[in-house]
Amino acid sequence: MSSEGFLKEVQAIGEKFLLKLQRLPKADPVEIVSFSVVLLFIVTVLVLMIIACSCCCYSCCGCDGRPEPRHRKSQVRPAARS
């Protein structure tokens, strides 16, 4: 899919979402609850993605943006026999 097609698809989804929001005050209670559940699911997924990305970035880069030094590697040498 080209970037132009992707942008049109995102715009169409956004327009449907805004239309749904405009009709929400006149909707049935069941429709309001179902819309709220879908919206809560989307927000939860986005928040979990942000948390996962920030934890991954923090473990790789540290909080100041520089890579954290890893533990020193120790070389294993064979035991000397007398």
All heavy atoms as a GROMACS GRO file, in nm:
protein
  629
    1MET      N    1   0.085  -0.117   0.000
    1MET     CA    2   0.000   0.000   0.000
    1MET      C    3   0.090   0.123   0.000
    1MET      O    4   0.183   0.134   0.078
    1MET     CB    5  -0.090  -0.002   0.124
    1MET     CG    6  -0.180   0.119   0.135
    1MET     SD    7  -0.280   0.122   0.285
    1MET     CE    8  -0.405   0.006   0.244
    2SER      N    9   0.061   0.218  -0.088
    2SER     CA   10   0.141   0.339  -0.095
    2SER      C   11   0.107   0.430   0.023
    2SER      O   12   0.005   0.414   0.091
    2SER     CB   13   0.115   0.411  -0.227
    2SER     OG   14  -0.018   0.460  -0.230
    3SER      N   15   0.194   0.528   0.044
    3SER     CA   16   0.171   0.618   0.156
    3SER      C   17   0.046   0.703   0.133
    3SER      O   18  -0.024   0.738   0.228
    3SER     CB   19   0.292   0.707   0.178
    3SER     OG   20   0.316   0.786   0.063
    4GLU      N   21   0.017   0.734   0.007
    4GLU     CA   22  -0.102   0.812  -0.023
    4GLU      C   23  -0.229   0.733   0.008
    4GLU      O   24  -0.324   0.785   0.067
    4GLU     CB   25  -0.100   0.853  -0.170
    4GLU     CG   26  -0.206   0.955  -0.206
    4GLU     CD   27  -0.188   1.004  -0.348
    4GLU    OE1   28  -0.079   1.051  -0.382
    4GLU    OE2   29  -0.287   0.993  -0.424
    5GLY      N   30  -0.229   0.604  -0.027
    5GLY     CA   31  -0.344   0.519   0.004
    5GLY      C   32  -0.361   0.500   0.153
    5GLY      O   33  -0.473   0.497   0.205
    6PHE      N   34  -0.249   0.489   0.224
    6PHE     CA   35  -0.253   0.473   0.369
    6PHE      C   36  -0.311   0.597   0.435
    6PHE      O   37  -0.394   0.588   0.526
    6PHE     CB   38  -0.113   0.444   0.423
    6PHE     CG   39  -0.106   0.432   0.572
    6PHE    CD1   40  -0.158   0.321   0.636
    6PHE    CD2   41  -0.050   0.533   0.648
    6PHE    CE1   42  -0.153   0.310   0.774
    6PHE    CE2   43  -0.045   0.523   0.785
    6PHE     CZ   44  -0.096   0.411   0.848
    7LEU      N   45  -0.269   0.716   0.387
    7LEU     CA   46  -0.320   0.840   0.444
    7LEU      C   47  -0.470   0.855   0.418
    7LEU      O   48  -0.544   0.902   0.507
    7LEU     CB   49  -0.245   0.959   0.386
    7LEU     CG   50  -0.100   0.974   0.433
    7LEU    CD1   51  -0.032   1.089   0.360
    7LEU    CD2   52  -0.094   0.995   0.582
    8LYS      N   53  -0.516   0.814   0.300
    8LYS     CA   54  -0.660   0.820   0.271
    8LYS      C   55  -0.738   0.726   0.362
    8LYS      O   56  -0.847   0.758   0.408
    8LYS     CB   57  -0.685   0.785   0.125
    8LYS     CG   58  -0.647   0.895   0.030
    8LYS     CD   59  -0.678   0.858  -0.114
    8LYS     CE   60  -0.638   0.969  -0.209
    8LYS     NZ   61  -0.664   0.934  -0.348
    9GLU      N   62  -0.681   0.609   0.388
    9GLU     CA   63  -0.747   0.512   0.476
    9GLU      C   64  -0.755   0.565   0.618
    9GLU      O   65  -0.860   0.553   0.685
    9GLU     CB   66  -0.670   0.380   0.472
    9GLU     CG   67  -0.738   0.267   0.545
    9GLU     CD   68  -0.862   0.218   0.474
    9GLU    OE1   69  -0.871   0.231   0.352
    9GLU    OE2   70  -0.951   0.166   0.544
   10VAL      N   71  -0.648   0.625   0.667
   10VAL     CA   72  -0.648   0.683   0.802
   10VAL      C   73  -0.748   0.797   0.810
   10VAL      O   74  -0.821   0.811   0.909
   10VAL     CB   75  -0.505   0.729   0.841
   10VAL    CG1   76  -0.507   0.812   0.968
   10VAL    CG2   77  -0.413   0.610   0.857
   11GLN      N   78  -0.754   0.879   0.705
   11GLN     CA   79  -0.849   0.990   0.703
   11GLN      C   80  -0.993   0.938   0.704
   11GLN      O   81  -1.079   0.992   0.773
   11GLN     CB   82  -0.826   1.078   0.581
   11GLN     CG   83  -0.914   1.200   0.577
   11GLN     CD   84  -0.885   1.287   0.455
   11GLN    OE1   85  -0.807   1.251   0.369
   11GLN    NE2   86  -0.950   1.402   0.450
   12ALA      N   87  -1.020   0.831   0.629
   12ALA     CA   88  -1.155   0.774   0.626
   12ALA      C   89  -1.194   0.719   0.763
   12ALA      O   90  -1.307   0.738   0.809
   12ALA     CB   91  -1.163   0.664   0.520
   13ILE      N   92  -1.100   0.652   0.829
   13ILE     CA   93  -1.127   0.600   0.964
   13ILE      C   94  -1.152   0.714   1.061
   13ILE      O   95  -1.242   0.709   1.145
   13ILE     CB   96  -1.011   0.510   1.010
   13ILE    CG1   97  -1.009   0.382   0.927
   13ILE    CG2   98  -1.023   0.477   1.158
   13ILE    CD1   99  -0.887   0.295   0.951
   14GLY      N  100  -1.073   0.821   1.050
   14GLY     CA  101  -1.093   0.938   1.137
   14GLY      C  102  -1.227   1.003   1.116
   14GLY      O  103  -1.293   1.044   1.212
   15GLU      N  104  -1.270   1.012   0.990
   15GLU     CA  105  -1.402   1.071   0.961
   15GLU      C  106  -1.514   0.984   1.018
   15GLU      O  107  -1.612   1.037   1.072
   15GLU     CB  108  -1.419   1.090   0.811
   15GLU     CG  109  -1.333   1.201   0.754
   15GLU     CD  110  -1.339   1.210   0.604
   15GLU    OE1  111  -1.409   1.128   0.540
   15GLU    OE2  112  -1.273   1.300   0.548
   16LYS      N  113  -1.502   0.853   1.006
   16LYS     CA  114  -1.603   0.763   1.064
   16LYS      C  115  -1.608   0.777   1.215
   16LYS      O  116  -1.715   0.776   1.276
   16LYS     CB  117  -1.572   0.617   1.027
   16LYS     CG  118  -1.600   0.584   0.883
   16LYS     CD  119  -1.564   0.439   0.854
   16LYS     CE  120  -1.576   0.406   0.708
   16LYS     NZ  121  -1.536   0.267   0.679
   17PHE      N  122  -1.491   0.791   1.276
   17PHE     CA  123  -1.483   0.807   1.422
   17PHE      C  124  -1.550   0.938   1.465
   17PHE      O  125  -1.627   0.940   1.562
   17PHE     CB  126  -1.336   0.804   1.465
   17PHE     CG  127  -1.316   0.815   1.613
   17PHE    CD1  128  -1.347   0.709   1.696
   17PHE    CD2  129  -1.268   0.932   1.668
   17PHE    CE1  130  -1.329   0.719   1.833
   17PHE    CE2  131  -1.249   0.942   1.805
   17PHE     CZ  132  -1.280   0.836   1.887
   18LEU      N  133  -1.523   1.047   1.394
   18LEU     CA  134  -1.586   1.174   1.428
   18LEU      C  135  -1.737   1.169   1.408
   18LEU      O  136  -1.813   1.225   1.488
   18LEU     CB  137  -1.525   1.287   1.343
   18LEU     CG  138  -1.384   1.330   1.384
   18LEU    CD1  139  -1.331   1.435   1.287
   18LEU    CD2  140  -1.382   1.383   1.525
   19LEU      N  141  -1.782   1.103   1.302
   19LEU     CA  142  -1.925   1.088   1.279
   19LEU      C  143  -1.990   1.010   1.393
   19LEU      O  144  -2.098   1.045   1.442
   19LEU     CB  145  -1.950   1.020   1.145
   19LEU     CG  146  -2.094   1.006   1.101
   19LEU    CD1  147  -2.157   1.144   1.080
   19LEU    CD2  148  -2.102   0.924   0.974
   20LYS      N  149  -1.922   0.905   1.439
   20LYS     CA  150  -1.972   0.825   1.549
   20LYS      C  151  -1.980   0.909   1.677
   20LYS      O  152  -2.077   0.899   1.754
   20LYS     CB  153  -1.878   0.706   1.569
   20LYS     CG  154  -1.935   0.590   1.642
   20LYS     CD  155  -2.042   0.524   1.561
   20LYS     CE  156  -2.041   0.377   1.585
   20LYS     NZ  157  -2.171   0.320   1.551
   21LEU      N  158  -1.878   0.992   1.700
   21LEU     CA  159  -1.880   1.080   1.818
   21LEU      C  160  -1.993   1.182   1.812
   21LEU      O  161  -2.054   1.214   1.915
   21LEU     CB  162  -1.746   1.152   1.832
   21LEU     CG  163  -1.631   1.073   1.893
   21LEU    CD1  164  -1.504   1.156   1.891
   21LEU    CD2  165  -1.663   1.030   2.034
   22GLN      N  166  -2.021   1.233   1.692
   22GLN     CA  167  -2.128   1.331   1.678
   22GLN      C  168  -2.265   1.268   1.704
   22GLN      O  169  -2.355   1.332   1.757
   22GLN     CB  170  -2.125   1.393   1.539
   22GLN     CG  171  -2.007   1.485   1.518
   22GLN     CD  172  -1.994   1.531   1.374
   22GLN    OE1  173  -2.063   1.480   1.286
   22GLN    NE2  174  -1.904   1.624   1.349
   23ARG      N  175  -2.282   1.143   1.666
   23ARG     CA  176  -2.411   1.074   1.684
   23ARG      C  177  -2.425   1.010   1.822
   23ARG      O  178  -2.531   0.959   1.856
   23ARG     CB  179  -2.426   0.966   1.578
   23ARG     CG  180  -2.442   1.020   1.439
   23ARG     CD  181  -2.462   0.908   1.341
   23ARG     NE  182  -2.474   0.958   1.205
   23ARG     CZ  183  -2.472   0.882   1.099
   23ARG    NH1  184  -2.460   0.751   1.113
   23ARG    NH2  185  -2.483   0.935   0.980
   24LEU      N  186  -2.319   1.011   1.901
   24LEU     CA  187  -2.320   0.940   2.029
   24LEU      C  188  -2.424   0.993   2.128
   24LEU      O  189  -2.489   0.913   2.196
   24LEU     CB  190  -2.180   0.943   2.092
   24LEU     CG  191  -2.150   0.839   2.195
   24LEU    CD1  192  -2.171   0.699   2.139
   24LEU    CD2  193  -2.009   0.852   2.245
   25PRO      N  194  -2.447   1.125   2.142
   25PRO     CA  195  -2.548   1.170   2.239
   25PRO      C  196  -2.689   1.119   2.210
   25PRO      O  197  -2.770   1.104   2.301
   25PRO     CB  198  -2.543   1.322   2.228
   25PRO     CG  199  -2.408   1.352   2.176
   25PRO     CD  200  -2.373   1.238   2.086
   26LYS      N  201  -2.720   1.088   2.083
   26LYS     CA  202  -2.854   1.040   2.047
   26LYS      C  203  -2.861   0.888   2.040
   26LYS      O  204  -2.965   0.833   2.007
   26LYS     CB  205  -2.894   1.097   1.911
   26LYS     CG  206  -2.901   1.246   1.907
   26LYS     CD  207  -2.934   1.292   1.768
   26LYS     CE  208  -2.824   1.386   1.721
   26LYS     NZ  209  -2.833   1.423   1.584
   27ALA      N  210  -2.753   0.821   2.070
   27ALA     CA  211  -2.746   0.676   2.053
   27ALA      C  212  -2.814   0.602   2.169
   27ALA      O  213  -2.840   0.658   2.275
   27ALA     CB  214  -2.601   0.632   2.043
   28ASP      N  215  -2.839   0.475   2.145
   28ASP     CA  216  -2.895   0.388   2.250
   28ASP      C  217  -2.788   0.364   2.357
   28ASP      O  218  -2.669   0.372   2.330
   28ASP     CB  219  -2.933   0.252   2.190
   28ASP     CG  220  -3.047   0.264   2.092
   28ASP    OD1  221  -3.128   0.358   2.106
   28ASP    OD2  222  -3.054   0.178   2.001
   29PRO      N  223  -2.830   0.332   2.479
   29PRO     CA  224  -2.732   0.303   2.585
   29PRO      C  225  -2.639   0.187   2.551
   29PRO      O  226  -2.521   0.190   2.586
   29PRO     CB  227  -2.820   0.270   2.706
   29PRO     CG  228  -2.949   0.337   2.680
   29PRO     CD  229  -2.966   0.337   2.531
   30VAL      N  230  -2.692   0.086   2.481
   30VAL     CA  231  -2.607  -0.028   2.443
   30VAL      C  232  -2.498   0.016   2.348
   30VAL      O  233  -2.382  -0.024   2.359
   30VAL     CB  234  -2.693  -0.140   2.380
   30VAL    CG1  235  -2.606  -0.251   2.326
   30VAL    CG2  236  -2.795  -0.192   2.480
   31GLU      N  237  -2.532   0.103   2.255
   31GLU     CA  238  -2.433   0.152   2.160
   31GLU      C  239  -2.328   0.240   2.229
   31GLU      O  240  -2.210   0.234   2.196
   31GLU     CB  241  -2.502   0.232   2.049
   31GLU     CG  242  -2.412   0.262   1.932
   31GLU     CD  243  -2.486   0.327   1.817
   31GLU    OE1  244  -2.611   0.335   1.821
   31GLU    OE2  245  -2.418   0.369   1.723
   32ILE      N  246  -2.371   0.318   2.327
   32ILE     CA  247  -2.277   0.401   2.402
   32ILE      C  248  -2.179   0.314   2.480
   32ILE      O  249  -2.058   0.339   2.480
   32ILE     CB  250  -2.354   0.496   2.497
   32ILE    CG1  251  -2.433   0.598   2.415
   32ILE    CG2  252  -2.258   0.567   2.592
   32ILE    CD1  253  -2.525   0.684   2.497
   33VAL      N  254  -2.230   0.210   2.543
   33VAL     CA  255  -2.144   0.120   2.620
   33VAL      C  256  -2.047   0.046   2.529
   33VAL      O  257  -1.927   0.036   2.558
   33VAL     CB  258  -2.228   0.021   2.704
   33VAL    CG1  259  -2.141  -0.088   2.764
   33VAL    CG2  260  -2.304   0.095   2.812
   34SER      N  261  -2.096  -0.003   2.416
   34SER     CA  262  -2.007  -0.076   2.325
   34SER      C  263  -1.900   0.016   2.267
   34SER      O  264  -1.784  -0.023   2.253
   34SER     CB  265  -2.087  -0.142   2.213
   34SER     OG  266  -2.152  -0.045   2.135
   35PHE      N  267  -1.936   0.139   2.235
   35PHE     CA  268  -1.838   0.235   2.186
   35PHE      C  269  -1.734   0.266   2.293
   35PHE      O  270  -1.614   0.275   2.264
   35PHE     CB  271  -1.908   0.363   2.141
   35PHE     CG  272  -1.816   0.465   2.083
   35PHE    CD1  273  -1.765   0.450   1.956
   35PHE    CD2  274  -1.780   0.577   2.157
   35PHE    CE1  275  -1.680   0.545   1.901
   35PHE    CE2  276  -1.695   0.670   2.104
   35PHE     CZ  277  -1.645   0.656   1.976
   36SER      N  278  -1.780   0.278   2.417
   36SER     CA  279  -1.688   0.305   2.528
   36SER      C  280  -1.591   0.189   2.549
   36SER      O  281  -1.472   0.210   2.577
   36SER     CB  282  -1.765   0.331   2.657
   36SER     OG  283  -1.849   0.442   2.640
   37VAL      N  284  -1.640   0.067   2.536
   37VAL     CA  285  -1.554  -0.051   2.553
   37VAL      C  286  -1.448  -0.056   2.444
   37VAL      O  287  -1.330  -0.081   2.471
   37VAL     CB  288  -1.639  -0.180   2.555
   37VAL    CG1  289  -1.552  -0.303   2.542
   37VAL    CG2  290  -1.723  -0.186   2.681
   38VAL      N  291  -1.488  -0.029   2.320
   38VAL     CA  292  -1.392  -0.029   2.209
   38VAL      C  293  -1.289   0.082   2.229
   38VAL      O  294  -1.168   0.062   2.211
   38VAL     CB  295  -1.465  -0.013   2.074
   38VAL    CG1  296  -1.368   0.014   1.961
   38VAL    CG2  297  -1.547  -0.137   2.044
   39LEU      N  298  -1.335   0.199   2.270
   39LEU     CA  299  -1.244   0.310   2.294
   39LEU      C  300  -1.148   0.279   2.409
   39LEU      O  301  -1.028   0.308   2.400
   39LEU     CB  302  -1.324   0.436   2.324
   39LEU     CG  303  -1.249   0.567   2.325
   39LEU    CD1  304  -1.189   0.594   2.187
   39LEU    CD2  305  -1.341   0.680   2.364
   40LEU      N  306  -1.197   0.218   2.514
   40LEU     CA  307  -1.112   0.179   2.626
   40LEU      C  308  -1.008   0.076   2.584
   40LEU      O  309  -0.892   0.083   2.625
   40LEU     CB  310  -1.198   0.123   2.740
   40LEU     CG  311  -1.125   0.082   2.867
   40LEU    CD1  312  -1.063   0.203   2.934
   40LEU    CD2  313  -1.219   0.012   2.961
   41PHE      N  314  -1.046  -0.018   2.499
   41PHE     CA  315  -0.953  -0.117   2.448
   41PHE      C  316  -0.841  -0.052   2.368
   41PHE      O  317  -0.723  -0.083   2.386
   41PHE     CB  318  -1.027  -0.220   2.362
   41PHE     CG  319  -0.937  -0.320   2.297
   41PHE    CD1  320  -0.881  -0.423   2.370
   41PHE    CD2  321  -0.906  -0.309   2.162
   41PHE    CE1  322  -0.797  -0.515   2.310
   41PHE    CE2  323  -0.822  -0.400   2.101
   41PHE     CZ  324  -0.767  -0.504   2.175
   42ILE      N  325  -0.877   0.041   2.280
   42ILE     CA  326  -0.777   0.109   2.198
   42ILE      C  327  -0.680   0.188   2.286
   42ILE      O  328  -0.559   0.184   2.267
   42ILE     CB  329  -0.846   0.200   2.094
   42ILE    CG1  330  -0.919   0.114   1.991
   42ILE    CG2  331  -0.746   0.292   2.026
   42ILE    CD1  332  -1.009   0.193   1.898
   43VAL      N  333  -0.732   0.261   2.383
   43VAL     CA  334  -0.648   0.339   2.473
   43VAL      C  335  -0.557   0.248   2.554
   43VAL      O  336  -0.438   0.277   2.572
   43VAL     CB  337  -0.735   0.428   2.565
   43VAL    CG1  338  -0.654   0.490   2.676
   43VAL    CG2  339  -0.804   0.535   2.483
   44THR      N  340  -0.609   0.135   2.601
   44THR     CA  341  -0.528   0.041   2.678
   44THR      C  342  -0.413  -0.014   2.595
   44THR      O  343  -0.299  -0.022   2.642
   44THR     CB  344  -0.616  -0.075   2.730
   44THR    OG1  345  -0.723  -0.022   2.806
   44THR    CG2  346  -0.535  -0.171   2.815
   45VAL      N  347  -0.440  -0.051   2.472
   45VAL     CA  348  -0.335  -0.103   2.384
   45VAL      C  349  -0.228   0.002   2.360
   45VAL      O  350  -0.108  -0.026   2.367
   45VAL     CB  351  -0.395  -0.154   2.251
   45VAL    CG1  352  -0.287  -0.181   2.148
   45VAL    CG2  353  -0.478  -0.278   2.274
   46LEU      N  354  -0.269   0.126   2.336
   46LEU     CA  355  -0.172   0.233   2.313
   46LEU      C  356  -0.087   0.260   2.437
   46LEU      O  357   0.035   0.277   2.427
   46LEU     CB  358  -0.242   0.360   2.269
   46LEU     CG  359  -0.304   0.357   2.129
   46LEU    CD1  360  -0.382   0.485   2.102
   46LEU    CD2  361  -0.197   0.336   2.024
   47VAL      N  362  -0.149   0.261   2.553
   47VAL     CA  363  -0.074   0.284   2.677
   47VAL      C  364   0.024   0.170   2.702
   47VAL      O  365   0.140   0.193   2.740
   47VAL     CB  366  -0.170   0.302   2.796
   47VAL    CG1  367  -0.097   0.296   2.929
   47VAL    CG2  368  -0.243   0.434   2.784
   48LEU      N  369  -0.017   0.047   2.680
   48LEU     CA  370   0.073  -0.066   2.700
   48LEU      C  371   0.189  -0.063   2.601
   48LEU      O  372   0.303  -0.099   2.637
   48LEU     CB  373  -0.004  -0.198   2.689
   48LEU     CG  374  -0.098  -0.228   2.805
   48LEU    CD1  375  -0.177  -0.356   2.777
   48LEU    CD2  376  -0.022  -0.240   2.935
   49MET      N  377   0.164  -0.020   2.478
   49MET     CA  378   0.273  -0.008   2.381
   49MET      C  379   0.372   0.100   2.423
   49MET      O  380   0.494   0.081   2.412
   49MET     CB  381   0.217   0.024   2.242
   49MET     CG  382   0.153  -0.094   2.174
   49MET     SD  383   0.083  -0.055   2.013
   49MET     CE  384   0.223   0.012   1.926
   50ILE      N  385   0.322   0.210   2.474
   50ILE     CA  386   0.411   0.317   2.521
   50ILE      C  387   0.494   0.269   2.639
   50ILE      O  388   0.615   0.294   2.646
   50ILE     CB  389   0.330   0.443   2.557
   50ILE    CG1  390   0.272   0.505   2.430
   50ILE    CG2  391   0.414   0.543   2.634
   50ILE    CD1  392   0.171   0.615   2.455
   51ILE      N  393   0.432   0.198   2.732
   51ILE     CA  394   0.505   0.146   2.848
   51ILE      C  395   0.611   0.046   2.803
   51ILE      O  396   0.726   0.050   2.849
   51ILE     CB  397   0.408   0.082   2.949
   51ILE    CG1  398   0.322   0.190   3.014
   51ILE    CG2  399   0.484   0.002   3.055
   51ILE    CD1  400   0.211   0.136   3.100
   52ALA      N  401   0.575  -0.044   2.712
   52ALA     CA  402   0.671  -0.145   2.664
   52ALA      C  403   0.788  -0.079   2.592
   52ALA      O  404   0.904  -0.116   2.614
   52ALA     CB  405   0.601  -0.244   2.572
   53CYS      N  406   0.760   0.019   2.509
   53CYS     CA  407   0.867   0.086   2.436
   53CYS      C  408   0.957   0.166   2.530
   53CYS      O  409   1.079   0.167   2.513
   53CYS     CB  410   0.810   0.178   2.329
   53CYS     SG  411   0.735   0.089   2.192
   54SER      N  412   0.897   0.230   2.630
   54SER     CA  413   0.979   0.307   2.722
   54SER      C  414   1.064   0.216   2.810
   54SER      O  415   1.179   0.248   2.839
   54SER     CB  416   0.892   0.400   2.808
   54SER     OG  417   0.807   0.323   2.890
   55CYS      N  418   1.011   0.102   2.851
   55CYS     CA  419   1.090   0.008   2.932
   55CYS      C  420   1.203  -0.051   2.849
   55CYS      O  421   1.316  -0.065   2.898
   55CYS     CB  422   1.002  -0.104   2.985
   55CYS     SG  423   0.890  -0.051   3.115
   56CYS      N  424   1.176  -0.083   2.724
   56CYS     CA  425   1.279  -0.138   2.637
   56CYS      C  426   1.388  -0.034   2.613
   56CYS      O  427   1.506  -0.064   2.618
   56CYS     CB  428   1.218  -0.183   2.505
   56CYS     SG  429   1.337  -0.252   2.391
   57CYS      N  430   1.348   0.088   2.586
   57CYS     CA  431   1.444   0.195   2.560
   57CYS      C  432   1.525   0.223   2.687
   57CYS      O  433   1.645   0.247   2.681
   57CYS     CB  434   1.372   0.322   2.515
   57CYS     SG  435   1.482   0.457   2.477
   58TYR      N  436   1.460   0.220   2.802
   58TYR     CA  437   1.529   0.247   2.928
   58TYR      C  438   1.633   0.139   2.956
   58TYR      O  439   1.743   0.168   3.001
   58TYR     CB  440   1.429   0.256   3.043
   58TYR     CG  441   1.495   0.286   3.174
   58TYR    CD1  442   1.534   0.415   3.205
   58TYR    CD2  443   1.518   0.186   3.268
   58TYR    CE1  444   1.596   0.444   3.325
   58TYR    CE2  445   1.579   0.214   3.388
   58TYR     CZ  446   1.618   0.344   3.417
   58TYR     OH  447   1.678   0.371   3.536
   59SER      N  448   1.599   0.014   2.928
   59SER     CA  449   1.694  -0.094   2.957
   59SER      C  450   1.811  -0.092   2.860
   59SER      O  451   1.920  -0.133   2.894
   59SER     CB  452   1.624  -0.229   2.953
   59SER     OG  453   1.583  -0.260   2.822
   60CYS      N  454   1.790  -0.045   2.737
   60CYS     CA  455   1.899  -0.038   2.640
   60CYS      C  456   1.984   0.086   2.658
   60CYS      O  457   2.107   0.080   2.652
   60CYS     CB  458   1.844  -0.037   2.497
   60CYS     SG  459   1.768  -0.191   2.449
   61CYS      N  460   1.920   0.199   2.679
   61CYS     CA  461   1.991   0.327   2.672
   61CYS      C  462   2.011   0.394   2.807
   61CYS      O  463   2.088   0.488   2.817
   61CYS     CB  464   1.914   0.423   2.582
   61CYS     SG  465   1.889   0.360   2.417
   62GLY      N  466   1.942   0.352   2.909
   62GLY     CA  467   1.950   0.423   3.036
   62GLY      C  468   1.864   0.548   3.030
   62GLY      O  469   1.805   0.581   2.929
   63CYS      N  470   1.858   0.622   3.138
   63CYS     CA  471   1.769   0.738   3.136
   63CYS      C  472   1.832   0.860   3.073
   63CYS      O  473   1.763   0.950   3.032
   63CYS     CB  474   1.717   0.772   3.276
   63CYS     SG  475   1.831   0.751   3.409
   64ASP      N  476   1.963   0.868   3.061
   64ASP     CA  477   2.025   0.986   3.001
   64ASP      C  478   2.054   0.968   2.853
   64ASP      O  479   2.117   1.053   2.791
   64ASP     CB  480   2.152   1.023   3.076
   64ASP     CG  481   2.254   0.910   3.080
   64ASP    OD1  482   2.222   0.800   3.033
   64ASP    OD2  483   2.364   0.933   3.132
   65GLY      N  484   2.012   0.858   2.793
   65GLY     CA  485   2.029   0.837   2.650
   65GLY      C  486   2.157   0.766   2.612
   65GLY      O  487   2.176   0.731   2.498
   66ARG      N  488   2.246   0.746   2.707
   66ARG     CA  489   2.371   0.676   2.677
   66ARG      C  490   2.355   0.529   2.713
   66ARG      O  491   2.286   0.495   2.810
   66ARG     CB  492   2.487   0.734   2.757
   66ARG     CG  493   2.521   0.876   2.715
   66ARG     CD  494   2.636   0.928   2.795
   66ARG     NE  495   2.598   0.928   2.936
   66ARG     CZ  496   2.680   0.952   3.036
   66ARG    NH1  497   2.805   0.977   3.012
   66ARG    NH2  498   2.638   0.950   3.160
   67PRO      N  499   2.419   0.442   2.639
   67PRO     CA  500   2.410   0.299   2.673
   67PRO      C  501   2.471   0.273   2.811
   67PRO      O  502   2.571   0.331   2.848
   67PRO     CB  503   2.491   0.230   2.565
   67PRO     CG  504   2.506   0.329   2.456
   67PRO     CD  505   2.494   0.465   2.518
   68GLU      N  506   2.404   0.188   2.885
   68GLU     CA  507   2.456   0.150   3.016
   68GLU      C  508   2.570   0.052   2.998
   68GLU      O  509   2.564  -0.037   2.914
   68GLU     CB  510   2.347   0.084   3.099
   68GLU     CG  511   2.238   0.177   3.142
   68GLU     CD  512   2.135   0.107   3.228
   68GLU    OE1  513   2.148  -0.014   3.251
   68GLU    OE2  514   2.040   0.173   3.270
   69PRO      N  515   2.676   0.067   3.078
   69PRO     CA  516   2.783  -0.032   3.068
   69PRO      C  517   2.735  -0.167   3.121
   69PRO      O  518   2.672  -0.174   3.226
   69PRO     CB  519   2.894   0.027   3.155
   69PRO     CG  520   2.827   0.123   3.246
   69PRO     CD  521   2.704   0.172   3.175
   70ARG      N  522   2.763  -0.269   3.048
   70ARG     CA  523   2.722  -0.402   3.090
   70ARG      C  524   2.825  -0.456   3.190
   70ARG      O  525   2.931  -0.398   3.212
   70ARG     CB  526   2.714  -0.496   2.968
   70ARG     CG  527   2.610  -0.452   2.868
   70ARG     CD  528   2.474  -0.479   2.924
   70ARG     NE  529   2.372  -0.434   2.831
   70ARG     CZ  530   2.249  -0.420   2.863
   70ARG    NH1  531   2.207  -0.445   2.983
   70ARG    NH2  532   2.160  -0.379   2.774
   71HIS      N  533   2.793  -0.567   3.248
   71HIS     CA  534   2.884  -0.627   3.343
   71HIS      C  535   3.015  -0.662   3.272
   71HIS      O  536   3.016  -0.696   3.155
   71HIS     CB  537   2.823  -0.754   3.403
   71HIS     CG  538   2.693  -0.727   3.473
   71HIS    ND1  539   2.686  -0.657   3.591
   71HIS    CD2  540   2.565  -0.759   3.442
   71HIS    CE1  541   2.561  -0.648   3.630
   71HIS    NE2  542   2.484  -0.709   3.540
   72ARG      N  543   3.123  -0.652   3.347
   72ARG     CA  544   3.252  -0.687   3.286
   72ARG      C  545   3.256  -0.836   3.259
   72ARG      O  546   3.216  -0.917   3.341
   72ARG     CB  547   3.365  -0.651   3.382
   72ARG     CG  548   3.388  -0.502   3.391
   72ARG     CD  549   3.507  -0.471   3.473
   72ARG     NE  550   3.627  -0.526   3.406
   72ARG     CZ  551   3.749  -0.513   3.454
   72ARG    NH1  552   3.769  -0.452   3.567
   72ARG    NH2  553   3.851  -0.564   3.389
   73LYS      N  554   3.308  -0.867   3.143
   73LYS     CA  555   3.320  -1.007   3.107
   73LYS      C  556   3.450  -1.060   3.166
   73LYS      O  557   3.555  -1.001   3.150
   73LYS     CB  558   3.321  -1.024   2.955
   73LYS     CG  559   3.189  -0.987   2.891
   73LYS     CD  560   3.194  -1.006   2.742
   73LYS     CE  561   3.062  -0.968   2.680
   73LYS     NZ  562   3.066  -0.979   2.536
   74SER      N  563   3.441  -1.169   3.235
   74SER     CA  564   3.562  -1.229   3.290
   74SER      C  565   3.599  -1.350   3.205
   74SER      O  566   3.513  -1.426   3.161
   74SER     CB  567   3.540  -1.272   3.436
   74SER     OG  568   3.433  -1.363   3.442
   75GLN      N  569   3.725  -1.362   3.179
   75GLN     CA  570   3.772  -1.473   3.099
   75GLN      C  571   3.795  -1.593   3.190
   75GLN      O  572   3.853  -1.582   3.297
   75GLN     CB  573   3.900  -1.437   3.027
   75GLN     CG  574   3.880  -1.328   2.924
   75GLN     CD  575   4.010  -1.296   2.852
   75GLN    OE1  576   4.116  -1.341   2.890
   75GLN    NE2  577   3.999  -1.216   2.746
   76VAL      N  578   3.751  -1.707   3.144
   76VAL     CA  579   3.768  -1.830   3.221
   76VAL      C  580   3.892  -1.898   3.169
   76VAL      O  581   3.908  -1.921   3.050
   76VAL     CB  582   3.643  -1.921   3.205
   76VAL    CG1  583   3.664  -2.051   3.281
   76VAL    CG2  584   3.519  -1.849   3.251
   77ARG      N  585   3.981  -1.930   3.261
   77ARG     CA  586   4.105  -1.997   3.224
   77ARG      C  587   4.103  -2.138   3.286
   77ARG      O  588   4.047  -2.157   3.393
   77ARG     CB  589   4.225  -1.921   3.276
   77ARG     CG  590   4.234  -1.783   3.214
   77ARG     CD  591   4.356  -1.712   3.262
   77ARG     NE  592   4.356  -1.575   3.210
   77ARG     CZ  593   4.440  -1.486   3.243
   77ARG    NH1  594   4.535  -1.513   3.331
   77ARG    NH2  595   4.434  -1.365   3.190
   78PRO      N  596   4.166  -2.230   3.219
   78PRO     CA  597   4.171  -2.364   3.276
   78PRO      C  598   4.251  -2.364   3.407
   78PRO      O  599   4.344  -2.286   3.424
   78PRO     CB  600   4.238  -2.450   3.170
   78PRO     CG  601   4.296  -2.354   3.071
   78PRO     CD  602   4.231  -2.221   3.091
   79ALA      N  603   4.211  -2.451   3.498
   79ALA     CA  604   4.279  -2.460   3.628
   79ALA      C  605   4.420  -2.516   3.607
   79ALA      O  606   4.442  -2.608   3.530
   79ALA     CB  607   4.201  -2.550   3.722
   80ALA      N  608   4.516  -2.456   3.678
   80ALA     CA  609   4.655  -2.502   3.667
   80ALA      C  610   4.672  -2.624   3.756
   80ALA      O  611   4.632  -2.626   3.871
   80ALA     CB  612   4.750  -2.390   3.709
   81ARG      N  613   4.731  -2.728   3.700
   81ARG     CA  614   4.758  -2.849   3.779
   81ARG      C  615   4.901  -2.849   3.823
   81ARG      O  616   4.991  -2.818   3.750
   81ARG     CB  617   4.729  -2.972   3.694
   81ARG     CG  618   4.581  -2.977   3.658
   81ARG     CD  619   4.547  -3.110   3.606
   81ARG     NE  620   4.402  -3.109   3.580
   81ARG     CZ  621   4.332  -3.215   3.583
   81ARG    NH1  622   4.386  -3.331   3.605
   81ARG    NH2  623   4.202  -3.208   3.560
   82SER      N  624   4.926  -2.891   3.944
   82SER     CA  625   5.062  -2.893   3.995
   82SER      C  626   5.127  -3.026   3.984
   82SER      O  627   5.083  -3.129   3.964
   82SER     CB  628   5.070  -2.846   4.137
   82SER     OG  629   4.957  -2.873   4.211
   0.00000   0.00000   0.00000
